Structures are given as C-alpha cells and as structure tokens.
Amino acid sequence: MSAPASPQILVEGVDKTFRSPDGQEVVALRGIHLAVTPGEFVCLLGPSGCGKSTLLNAIAGFSLPTAGTLLANGNPVTEPGPDRAMVFQEYALFPWMTVAKNIAFGLEIKGDPQGTIDRKVGALLKLLNLSEFANRFPKDLSGGMRQRVAIARVLALDSPILLMDEPFGALDALTRRNLQDELLRIWTEFRKTILFVTHGIEESIYLADRVVVMTYRPGTVKVIVPIDLPRPRDTASPEFNALKRRLTGLVMEEQRRHEEDEIRKGS
C-alpha cells in the first residue's frame, strides 16, 4: 500500500489581523488548518466576510498571515511565486494586447524561446476553443471568453497550483456552467491542484472533491465536507440535493451570525 501524498498546500494555525482605517483591529482569520493534496480540487465556501479570499491571497503570497505556517509544494510561502497561479473574477487581461499576446505574456517574461511560446499558445488556444479569436482584443470578447483567456494565460505558466477567486461569479448562469465544465475538463487532463473560492453552494458541489465551509469573521474552518459523487455530476439527483441542503444549512448559520453582528453594530 503506497504512502499518502504529502500536502501540496499546507495551512497550519494561520491567523490574519488587519487594522481598519479608524484604527480598530479586525481579526479576519483565526486558527485555520487545511491540507490539500496534489491534484485535489477543493472549494472554499462561506458568506461574505468569512475570509475566503483573505486565505487565498495569503496562500498566493500577496498578503501574508499574521501568525501560523503556510507551505506550498513543501516550501514556506513568503511571496508570490510561479508555483502558484491566480485567476481573478475581474479577468485581469491587458486591454492593449490581443488574446494570443495575453496568453503569451508570462512566457515572454520568463524568456522562453519564441518557438516554445508559439507552440504553447497555439495549443492553449485550441484547448479553450479560442483559436479564431487569437488576434482579437479583450474588448471584443464576451465575459466568458475573457475568463477563458485568463485561464489559458495561467495554464501557459504550467504552475502546479491554481488559486481561483470566484472566477465565474460575474457570469450568467449558462456561461458559468459551460466554464465549470471547461475547468473540470482541463483539471481532468492536467491534474492541477485547485483551491477555488465561491459563494455558490451548487457550484462547490458540482466542482469539488471537498468543500471547506468557513465561519463568519473571524474565519475558521467550520467543517470539511467530502463530495463523493461520481463525475459528471447530476445537479437534479437526490444525492446532489441532499448535499445542497446540508451545505445550505451550514452556510445559513454563518449568514445569520453575520446579520446579527451587523444589527449589533448598528444599534
């Protein structure tokens, strides 16, 4: 029997404290423990203000924790690095560059040979059904296509870890489902380790191997729910809807805490 794989992302006792503009101390994360194994797809789920994006940004190296340990690929996280690629909700494309140039950008910064860049960009354009749009600019694309370009640009760098911060949150329902299926297809082919932030309960069940439900501030891990349903997942199945009811109840508990906290602040 083979030994279990070492975590590709390891979060141990992580706290994050901010200071608000009026000088108040805000505890965003407290005592987070999480281990994500290579090739695993994990969703962070919870209400606004629970620290999902804060945790993701800490793992990315953009905003380091106040206390605790973060490891990625066995190394301490001290800054952003090429082993962790981030996909944002806002697409973050360069408007003055074509689709192909946007995808090639990171490879050019790395100094890859032009032949290698052309080959990788061509393969990714084909993979994400963007070949006929290679010479278009972001303004000419729909929101879903822009997000495809953003994902292609990240895949070009071949980072083992993908960090995704509500990448489909601004899209309509049909486009969102199409891109969810696209992401699952890419994940199945490349077996990247994915940590994915979402507000969507159904989205988390549809995508993830495990769903990490976080508490309202200070954000902690409330419960980790394994999703053992076979893929592709039927959102109308009794098993899917039983998980949806369970996760909805867990998230609503934290949403009520959020609302009660806001009422207390206003009184």
Buried (B, 14 or more C-beta within 10 A) or exposed (E): EEEEEEBBBBBBEBBBBEEEEEEEEEBBBBBBBBBBBBBBBBBBBBBEBBBBBBBBBBBBBBBBBBEBEBBBBEEEBEEEBEBBBBBBBEBEBEEEBBBBBBBBBBBEEEEBEEEEBBEBBBEBBEBBEBEEBBEBBBEEBEBBBBBBBBBBBBBBBBBBBBBBBBBBBBBEEEBBBBBBEBBBEBBEEBEBBBBBBBBBBBBBBBBBBBBBBBBBBBBBBBEEBEBEBEEEBEEEEEBBBEBBEBBBEBBEBBBEBBEEEEEEEEE
